[in-house]
């Protein structure tokens, strides 16, 4: 019988009633399994000796042997051809003078066809999902602390009647969280997670440490990501907008004693960012301004990356997680979402941390991991409004797992552990629950104005808008990430050439593996993408706001996991150290080349293209603030500075903030200019150069004053100063 083709296999899968069932041959190679990724119990002394001998053999290779092996290495040409076509497809879809989707679609289709062929020939495969662990957590429930948690939970809910945090209700909340954890925490986990155990584990790890180029690579990767995330923090992006002014006002409210659980102003905003900024300002004396906002959000976005690595390790191996860490760390999309200084990266952080603890809990069966997932999920409600979709992500993961064959014999245990997760999240949500019931409009205002017709009527049938939004959101990876200039390069794809090409290949590989092996994790990873995009897709009243890089920030986690999985799988296809030791170096060389290519493009996107379009679009409040700072430094009169209002111009609160007076507003309306005559001291007015009416009025009011045009660093952003000396008089 002739060897079956890929088409024969697809027919057998899609129409099993008509064609005989065909199976893809299982992988027989084990060369990609690193020694440090095996369970210790699986490493026998004999295996250790063999590994040592192989390492010694690789080290002592003679030049003649090396050249011979290099000549014998067979490159996986199908996989490499699929990669090249995928990269070309992503590159062809980037904005340009003659942008067309057709070439990219054709190239991507060719890449997927080659990928299916490579998968069929057992050439490009994903790293296997680690085996589940069998850990018995008993007892199921500790009744005494559970009842105590219910009692203190009721007291906590009652104590938040003021809708603000104070010492009493915060203490009650923490006690309830502790009791809730004790109610479900098995006895075996108490000692396992103790500080003595952690110290001993760290000591054992350090005692076996020895110098390795691997550690140099790890340190270099971390430094590379830190560079991309914190480089030019002060200037990228350069200016604040009105949203930042609102945030500074809320931070000032916290510093002045307002400790709300939710801030209903400006459409309603979660409080966590404001408390972090206030803490840095109060205890580290960092001035209030754009830099402190960016420092907090960049750090929050950076903290999401270790969880991406841990998830990659949990669902595949260390290398897949590490590659996802690097490529997500340098990518334009998560970088600008973190840099803009708003609450947006909390969606990334809490998606990554919740998923990690949840997936680890499902694989290990440890209830401790479910409890940690519940705690993180509960805290997420105080981060960003898009985090409200995370409970649905948890339900999807648990539901898919329970319906899968892999959960056989573990379903009851999983349901109990999921209840523990939900209970912990609900406890932490109690203060917000009280606010939600007391002021539902303030809590849901932003959501309702986007999903419904509260602010504006829908533009068409709900179903059609929803399908259109879904399609536009799914196109964001290679076509357009939206048109909101503060958070994106308008109409530029969310992913670069390397990450975009690898993402599509990774998603296709995950789908192929699901069809082949029916693992629940694969279908969940694929479904998590539209679920995490729902905060953007459900913008039914404002479809122009979809897609958006910020409301889809949580999907960064599964997207870059697939990027890491794909690149790790490609390296597995190239390397075969059991036969050709040099192939591992070749695989790492391929990965290094792709990462270098990504570095060059992502750097240009963030620090050139994004920076330039942002500074052109934003008003230069920092330059106006510097002019006001110079005047007040000489005169000592901040109350003698005014910014004359003009339509669609600078936010006057930002000018005062940049001048060093947070919370002050320099605005004055043109019709109120006469009110400044009562002050006989020196004065300064800042005006839009096009505001001829206000300029003429100031000349009449202050004949001894003079105008000065300030040249901005940004073309078309010049502004006028009108300076008035002391003892001015009004024209008769």
C-alpha positions in Angstrom: 0.0 0.0 0.0 1.3 3.5 -0.9 2.1 5.9 1.9 -1.0 7.9 2.8 -1.0 11.6 2.0 -1.9 14.5 4.2 -5.3 14.7 2.3 -6.0 11.1 3.1 -5.4 11.8 6.8 -7.7 14.8 6.8 -10.4 12.8 5.0 -10.1 10.1 7.7 -10.5 12.6 10.4 -13.2 14.8 8.9 -15.3 11.9 7.4 -14.6 8.8 9.6 -17.8 7.1 8.3 -16.5 7.1 4.8 -12.7 6.6 5.0 -10.6 4.3 7.2 -9.0 5.9 10.3 -5.3 6.9 9.8 -3.0 7.9 12.7 0.0 10.1 12.6 3.1 8.2 13.8 4.1 9.0 17.3 7.3 10.7 18.0 10.2 8.4 18.7 12.9 11.0 19.2 13.9 12.1 22.7 16.7 14.4 21.8 14.9 17.5 22.8 14.4 16.5 26.4 16.9 18.4 28.5 18.4 16.7 31.5 17.2 19.5 33.8 13.7 19.1 32.5 13.3 15.5 33.6 11.8 14.5 36.9 14.6 13.5 39.3 13.0 10.2 39.8 13.3 9.4 36.1 17.1 10.0 36.1 18.9 6.7 36.9 22.6 6.4 37.6 23.0 4.7 34.2 21.3 7.5 32.4 23.5 10.0 34.2 26.6 8.1 33.0 25.3 8.0 29.4 24.5 11.8 29.5 28.0 12.5 30.8 29.6 10.3 28.2 27.6 12.0 25.4 28.6 15.5 26.8 32.2 14.4 26.9 32.0 13.0 23.4 30.5 16.3 22.1 33.2 18.3 23.9 36.1 16.2 22.5 35.0 16.1 18.9 37.8 16.3 16.4 37.7 18.8 13.6 37.4 16.1 11.1 34.4 14.5 12.9 32.8 17.9 13.3 33.0 18.6 9.6 31.7 15.2 8.7 28.7 15.6 11.0 28.0 19.0 9.7 27.9 17.6 6.2 25.5 14.8 7.3 23.0 17.0 9.1 19.7 17.0 7.3 17.8 20.3 7.7 14.0 20.1 8.1 13.4 21.9 4.8 9.6 21.8 5.1 9.6 23.5 8.5 12.1 26.1 7.4 10.2 26.8 4.2 7.0 27.2 6.3 8.8 29.6 8.6 10.1 31.7 5.7 6.6 31.9 4.1 5.0 32.9 7.4 7.6 35.6 8.0 7.0 36.9 4.5 3.3 36.9 5.0 3.5 39.0 8.1 5.9 41.4 6.5 3.7 41.8 3.4 0.7 42.7 5.6 2.5 45.6 7.3 1.3 49.2 6.3 2.7 50.5 3.1 1.8 52.7 0.1 0.2 49.7 -1.8 -1.0 47.6 1.1 -3.0 44.5 0.1 -4.1 41.5 2.1 -4.1 39.1 -0.8 -0.3 38.4 -1.0 -0.1 37.9 2.7 -3.1 35.5 2.8 -1.6 33.4 -0.1 1.8 33.3 1.6 0.3 32.3 5.0 -1.8 29.6 3.3 1.3 28.2 1.8 3.1 28.3 5.2 0.3 26.4 6.9 0.2 23.8 4.1 3.9 23.2 4.5 3.5 23.1 8.3 0.8 20.4 8.0 3.2 18.4 5.8 6.0 18.8 8.3 3.8 17.8 11.1 2.6 14.7 9.2 6.2 13.7 8.5 7.0 14.0 12.3 9.3 16.9 11.5 7.9 19.9 13.4 6.2 18.9 16.6 5.5 20.8 19.8 7.1 19.8 23.0 4.9 17.2 24.8 2.6 18.4 27.6 4.1 17.4 31.0 2.3 14.5 32.6 -0.2 15.1 35.4 0.7 14.5 39.0 -1.2 12.5 41.5 -1.4 14.5 44.8 -4.0 13.7 47.3 -5.2 16.8 49.2 -7.1 15.9 52.4 -9.3 16.8 54.1 -11.7 18.3 51.5 -12.9 21.0 53.8 -11.8 22.2 57.3 -15.2 23.1 58.6 -14.2 25.3 61.6 -12.2 27.9 59.6 -14.8 27.8 56.8 -17.6 28.8 59.1 -15.4 31.4 60.7 -14.6 32.8 57.2 -18.3 33.0 56.5 -18.9 34.9 59.7 -16.0 37.4 59.2 -17.0 37.7 55.6 -20.4 39.0 56.6 -18.8 41.4 59.0 -16.4 42.5 56.3 -19.2 43.3 53.9 -21.0 45.3 56.6 -17.9 47.2 57.6 -17.4 48.5 54.1 -20.5 50.7 54.3 -18.3 53.7 54.0 -17.0 52.4 50.6 -13.5 53.2 51.8 -10.6 51.2 53.2 -9.8 51.7 56.9 -7.9 49.8 59.5 -10.9 47.9 60.9 -12.5 46.7 57.6 -9.1 46.0 56.0 -8.1 43.9 59.0 -11.4 42.0 58.8 -10.8 41.4 55.1 -7.3 40.0 55.6 -8.6 37.8 58.5 -11.3 36.4 56.2 -8.8 35.7 53.4 -6.6 33.8 55.9 -9.5 31.8 57.3 -10.7 31.0 53.8 -7.3 29.7 52.9 -7.1 27.6 56.0 -10.6 26.2 55.3 -9.4 24.5 52.0 -5.7 24.2 52.6 -4.8 20.5 53.1 -2.5 19.6 56.0 0.1 18.2 53.6 0.5 21.6 51.9 1.0 23.6 55.1 4.5 22.4 55.7 5.3 22.0 52.0 4.8 25.7 51.4 6.6 26.9 54.6 9.5 29.2 54.7 11.9 26.5 56.0 11.1 24.4 52.9 11.7 27.3 50.6 15.0 28.2 52.2 16.1 24.6 52.0 15.2 24.4 48.3 17.1 27.5 47.5 20.1 26.3 49.5 20.1 23.0 47.6 19.8 24.8 44.2 22.7 27.1 45.0 24.9 24.3 46.4 24.8 22.5 43.0 25.4 25.7 41.0 28.4 25.8 38.6 29.4 28.2 35.9 27.7 27.6 32.6 27.1 29.6 29.4 23.5 28.9 29.9 23.5 31.2 32.9 25.2 33.9 30.8 22.4 33.5 28.3 19.7 33.8 30.9 21.3 36.9 32.4 21.7 38.4 29.0 18.0 37.7 28.1 16.8 39.3 31.3 19.0 42.4 30.8 17.7 42.7 27.2 14.1 42.7 28.4 14.8 45.2 31.1 16.5 47.4 28.6 13.5 47.3 26.2 11.0 48.0 29.1 12.8 50.8 31.0 15.0 52.4 28.3 14.0 56.1 27.7 11.3 55.9 30.4 11.2 59.7 30.6 10.7 60.4 26.9 8.7 57.4 25.5 6.0 58.4 25.4 6.8 62.1 25.9 3.5 63.8 27.0 0.5 63.2 29.2 -3.1 63.5 28.1 -6.3 64.2 30.0 -6.6 60.6 31.4 -3.3 61.1 33.2 -4.5 64.4 34.7 -7.5 62.5 36.1 -5.2 59.8 37.6 -3.0 62.4 39.3 -6.1 63.9 40.9 -7.1 60.5 42.2 -3.6 59.9 43.6 -3.8 63.3 45.3 -7.1 62.2 46.8 -5.4 59.1 48.2 -2.6 61.1 49.6 -5.1 63.5 51.2 -6.9 60.6 53.0 -9.5 59.4 50.5 -9.1 55.6 50.5 -12.0 54.5 48.2 -12.4 50.9 47.0 -13.4 52.2 43.6 -13.1 55.6 41.9 -16.3 56.4 40.0 -14.9 59.6 38.3 -14.0 59.7 34.6 -16.2 56.7 33.8 -15.1 54.6 36.8 -11.7 53.3 37.6 -10.1 50.6 39.7 -8.0 51.7 42.6 -4.8 49.6 42.6 -2.7 51.9 40.4 -3.5 54.9 42.5 -2.4 53.3 45.8 0.8 52.1 44.2 1.6 55.5 42.8 0.7 57.2 46.1 3.0 54.8 48.0 6.0 55.5 45.7 5.4 59.2 46.1 5.0 59.1 49.8 7.8 56.7 50.8 10.3 57.1 48.0 9.6 60.8 47.4 9.3 60.3 43.6 7.6 63.5 42.2 4.1 63.3 40.9 4.1 63.4 37.2 4.3 61.2 34.1 7.4 59.4 35.1 6.0 57.9 38.3 2.9 56.8 36.4 5.0 55.1 33.8 7.4 53.6 36.4 4.4 51.8 38.0 2.8 50.5 34.9 6.1 49.5 33.2 6.9 47.5 36.3 3.5 45.9 36.4 3.9 44.9 32.7 7.4 43.5 33.4 6.1 41.4 36.3 3.8 39.6 33.9 6.7 38.2 32.0 8.0 35.7 34.6 4.5 34.2 34.7 4.6 33.8 31.0 7.8 31.8 31.4 6.3 29.7 34.2 3.2 28.9 32.1 5.4 27.9 29.2 7.4 25.6 31.5 4.1 24.2 32.9 2.6 23.4 29.5 5.8 22.5 27.6 9.3 23.0 28.9 11.7 25.6 30.2 13.0 26.5 26.7 9.5 27.2 25.3 8.7 29.4 28.4 12.1 31.2 28.1 11.6 32.0 24.4 8.1 33.3 25.1 9.6 35.5 27.9 12.2 37.0 25.6 9.9 37.6 22.6 7.1 39.1 24.7 9.6 41.2 26.6 11.0 42.9 23.5 7.7 43.1 21.6 6.1 46.4 20.6 2.6 45.5 21.7 3.1 44.7 25.4 5.8 47.4 25.6 3.6 50.3 24.6 0.6 49.0 26.7 2.9 49.1 29.7 4.6 52.5 28.9 1.5 54.7 28.5 1.1 55.1 32.2 -2.5 53.8 32.6 -4.0 50.7 34.3 -3.8 48.6 31.1 -0.9 46.2 32.0 -2.8 44.9 35.0 -4.8 42.9 32.5 -1.6 41.2 31.3 -0.3 40.6 34.9 -3.4 39.1 36.3 -4.2 37.0 33.2 -0.7 35.5 33.3 -0.6 34.9 37.1 -4.2 33.5 37.3 -3.5 31.2 34.4 -0.3 30.0 35.8 -1.7 29.0 39.2 -4.8 27.5 37.6 -3.0 25.4 35.0 -0.5 24.3 37.6 -3.3 23.4 39.9 -5.1 21.3 37.2 -1.9 19.5 36.3 -0.7 18.9 39.9 -4.0 18.5 41.6 -2.7 20.6 44.5 -5.5 22.7 46.1 -2.9 25.2 47.2 -2.5 26.3 43.6 -6.2 26.8 43.2 -6.2 28.9 46.4 -3.4 31.1 45.0 -5.3 31.4 41.7 -8.4 32.5 43.6 -6.4 35.1 45.5 -4.8 36.5 42.4 -8.2 36.5 40.6 -9.7 38.4 43.5 -7.0 41.1 43.5 -7.4 41.5 39.7 -10.8 43.2 40.2 -8.9 46.1 41.6 -6.6 46.4 38.6 -8.4 47.2 35.4 -12.0 46.8 34.2 -11.0 44.2 31.5 -10.0 41.9 34.3 -13.7 41.2 34.9 -13.5 38.7 32.0 -11.0 36.5 33.9 -13.7 34.5 35.8 -15.1 33.4 32.5 -11.6 32.3 31.4 -11.3 30.2 34.6 -14.7 28.7 34.0 -13.7 27.9 30.4 -10.5 26.2 31.5 -12.2 24.1 34.2 -15.2 23.3 32.0 -13.1 22.1 29.1 -10.9 20.0 31.4 -13.9 18.4 33.1 -15.3 17.4 29.7 -12.0 15.9 28.6 -10.8 12.3 29.1 -7.8 13.6 30.9 -10.0 14.5 33.9 -11.2 10.9 34.4 -11.1 10.1 38.1 -10.3 13.7 39.1 -13.5 15.5 38.3 -14.9 15.6 41.9 -11.5 16.8 43.2 -11.3 19.5 40.5 -14.8 20.8 41.3 -14.0 21.1 45.0 -10.7 22.9 44.2 -12.5 25.2 41.8 -15.0 26.0 44.5 -12.1 26.9 46.8 -10.7 29.2 44.0 -14.1 30.9 43.6 -14.5 31.3 47.4 -11.2 33.0 47.8 -11.8 35.4 44.8 -15.3 36.2 46.2 -13.9 37.1 49.6 -11.4 39.6 48.2 -14.2 41.0 45.9 -16.4 41.8 49.0 -15.4 45.5 49.2 -16.2 46.0 45.5 -19.4 44.0 45.9 -20.5 46.5 48.5 -19.7 49.4 46.2 -21.4 47.6 43.2 -24.6 47.3 45.2 -24.5 50.8 46.6 -23.5 52.6 43.4 -24.2 50.2 40.4 -24.1 53.0 37.8 -20.7 54.1 38.9 -19.3 50.6 38.9 -20.8 49.5 35.5 -20.9 52.9 33.7 -17.8 52.3 31.5 -19.0 48.7 30.6 -22.6 49.7 29.9 -21.7 52.6 27.7 -19.6 50.3 25.5 -21.9 47.3 25.4 -25.2 49.1 25.3 -27.0 52.2 24.2 -26.6 54.2 27.5 -24.3 56.8 25.8 -25.2 56.4 22.1 -27.5 54.1 20.1 -26.2 51.0 18.4 -25.3 51.4 14.8 -27.0 48.2 13.7 -28.2 44.8 14.8 -26.3 43.4 17.8 -25.4 40.2 16.1 -23.9 41.9 13.0 -21.9 44.3 15.1 -20.6 41.4 17.2 -19.5 39.4 14.2 -17.8 42.4 12.7 -16.0 43.2 15.9 -14.9 39.6 16.2 -13.5 39.6 12.7 -11.7 42.9 13.2 -10.2 41.8 16.5 -8.9 38.6 15.0 -7.2 40.6 12.2 -5.3 42.8 14.7 -2.3 40.4 14.9 -1.3 41.0 11.2 -3.4 43.9 9.9 -4.5 46.7 12.3 -4.2 47.0 16.1 -6.6 50.0 16.1 -6.4 53.7 15.6 -6.1 55.0 19.2 -2.8 56.9 18.9 -1.8 57.1 22.6 -1.6 53.3 22.8 -0.6 52.2 19.3 0.8 53.1 16.0 -2.6 53.6 14.1 -3.4 50.8 11.7 -0.2 48.9 12.4 -0.5 45.2 13.3 -0.2 44.2 16.9 2.6 41.7 16.2 5.9 42.2 14.4 7.2 40.1 11.6 8.9 37.4 13.7 6.3 37.1 16.5 3.4 37.3 14.0 4.7 34.6 11.7 5.5 32.3 14.7 2.1 33.0 16.3 0.2 31.7 13.3 2.4 28.7 13.0 2.1 28.0 16.7 -1.7 28.3 16.6 -1.8 25.9 13.7 0.5 23.4 15.5 -1.7 23.6 18.6 -4.7 22.9 16.5 -3.0 20.0 14.7 -1.9 18.5 18.0 -5.5 18.8 19.3 -6.8 16.9 16.3 -4.1 14.4 16.7 -4.1 13.8 20.5 -7.3 15.5 21.8 -5.6 17.1 24.7 -7.8 19.6 26.5 -5.0 22.1 27.0 -4.7 22.7 23.2 -8.3 23.6 22.6 -8.3 25.8 25.7 -5.3 27.8 24.5 -7.0 28.4 21.2 -10.3 29.4 22.8 -8.6 31.7 25.4 -7.7 34.1 22.6 -11.3 35.2 21.7 -12.3 35.0 25.4 -9.6 37.4 26.4 -10.4 39.7 23.5 -14.1 40.1 24.6 -13.5 43.4 26.5 -12.6 44.9 23.0 -15.1 42.8 21.0 -18.0 43.8 23.2 -17.6 47.5 22.4 -20.9 47.3 20.5 -21.8 51.0 20.8 -18.4 52.2 19.8 -17.2 49.6 17.2 -14.5 52.1 16.0 -12.7 51.4 19.4 -12.3 47.8 18.4 -9.7 46.4 18.1 -7.6 48.1 20.8 -4.2 47.0 22.1 -5.2 47.8 25.7 -8.6 46.0 26.0 -7.0 42.9 24.4 -3.9 43.1 26.7 -4.7 39.8 28.4 -4.4 37.9 25.1 -0.7 38.7 25.0 -0.3 35.8 27.3 -1.6 32.9 25.1 -0.3 34.6 21.9 3.3 34.7 23.0 3.0 31.3 24.6 2.2 30.0 21.1 5.1 32.0 19.7 7.4 30.3 22.2 5.9 26.9 21.6 6.4 27.3 17.8 10.0 28.4 18.1 10.8 25.6 20.5 9.2 23.1 18.2 11.3 24.4 15.3 14.4 24.1 17.3 13.4 20.5 18.1 13.1 19.9 14.4 16.6 21.2 13.7 18.5 19.6 16.6 19.3 16.0 17.1 22.3 15.8 19.6 22.0 12.0 19.9 23.2 11.8 16.3 24.6 15.2 15.4 25.9 17.2 18.4 26.4 20.3 16.3 22.7 20.4 15.5 21.9 21.9 18.9 24.2 24.8 18.1 22.5 25.2 14.8 19.1 25.3 16.4 20.2 27.9 18.9 21.8 29.9 16.1 18.5 29.9 14.2 16.7 31.1 17.4 19.3 33.8 17.9 18.9 35.0 14.4 15.1 35.3 14.7 15.4 37.0 18.1 17.9 39.5 16.6 15.6 40.2 13.7 12.8 40.8 16.1 15.0 43.1 18.3 15.7 45.3 15.3 12.1 45.7 14.2 10.6 46.0 17.7 13.1 48.7 18.7 12.2 50.7 15.6 8.5 50.3 16.3 8.7 51.5 19.9 11.5 54.0 20.0 11.1 55.5 16.5 7.7 55.1 14.9 5.5 55.0 18.1 7.5 57.8 19.7 7.4 60.1 16.6 3.7 59.7 16.0 2.9 60.2 19.7 4.8 63.4 20.0 3.2 64.8 16.9 -0.3 63.9 18.1 0.0 65.0 21.8 0.0 68.5 23.0 3.3 69.8 24.4 2.1 70.5 28.0 5.6 69.8 29.3 7.1 72.7 27.3 4.3 75.0 28.5 4.8 73.7 32.0 8.5 74.5 31.8 7.7 78.1 30.8 5.4 78.4 33.7 8.0 76.9 36.0 10.6 79.5 34.8 8.2 82.3 35.5 7.1 81.1 39.0 10.8 80.5 39.8 11.5 84.2 39.2 8.3 85.7 40.5 7.3 83.2 43.1 3.7 83.7 42.0 2.0 80.5 40.7 -1.4 82.1 41.1 -0.4 84.7 38.4 -0.1 82.1 35.6 -3.0 81.4 33.3 -3.6 79.3 30.3 -6.3 80.9 28.1 -8.8 78.2 27.1 -9.1 77.4 23.4 -11.1 74.6 21.7 -9.3 71.2 21.3 -6.1 72.5 22.9 -3.9 71.5 25.8 -5.3 70.3 29.1 -4.5 73.2 31.5 -4.2 70.9 34.5 -1.3 69.2 32.8 0.5 72.5 32.3 0.2 73.1 36.1 1.4 69.6 36.8 4.4 70.0 34.6 5.2 73.3 36.3 5.4 71.5 39.6 1.9 72.2 41.0 -0.1 69.0 40.9 -3.8 69.5 41.5 -3.8 73.1 40.3 -5.5 74.3 37.2 -4.1 77.2 35.2 -7.2 77.5 33.0 -9.0 80.8 32.4 -11.8 81.4 29.9 -11.4 84.4 27.5 -14.5 86.1 28.9 -12.9 86.1 32.4 -9.7 87.9 31.5 -10.9 91.1 33.1 -10.9 89.4 36.5 -7.1 89.3 36.5 -6.9 93.1 36.6 -7.3 93.1 40.4 -3.8 91.7 40.7 -1.1 94.4 40.4 1.8 92.0 40.3 3.6 90.4 37.3 1.6 88.0 35.3 2.0 85.4 32.5 -0.6 84.2 30.1 -0.2 81.2 27.8 -2.2 81.3 24.6 -2.8 79.3 21.4 -1.2 81.2 18.5 -4.5 81.0 16.5 -6.4 82.7 19.3 -6.4 86.2 17.8 -9.4 87.3 19.9 -7.8 86.7 23.2 -4.5 88.2 22.1 -6.3 91.4 21.1 -8.2 91.5 24.4 -5.0 91.2 26.4 -3.4 94.0 24.5 -6.3 96.2 25.5 -6.2 95.1 29.1 -2.5 95.3 29.6 -0.9 97.9 27.2 2.5 97.5 28.9 2.6 93.7 28.3 4.3 92.0 25.4 4.0 88.8 23.4 6.6 86.1 22.9 6.2 83.1 20.6 7.9 80.0 22.0 9.3 77.6 19.4 8.3 74.1 20.2 10.5 71.0 19.5 7.6 69.7 17.6 6.5 71.4 14.4 3.1 73.1 14.6 3.1 73.1 18.5 4.4 76.6 19.1 2.6 78.7 21.8 2.4 82.3 22.8 3.4 83.9 26.1 1.9 87.3 27.2 4.0 88.7 29.9 2.8 91.6 32.1 5.1 93.6 34.3 4.1 94.8 37.8 2.0 97.9 38.2 0.1 97.5 34.9 -2.9 99.7 34.1 -6.0 99.1 31.9 -6.4 101.2 28.8 -9.0 104.0 29.4 
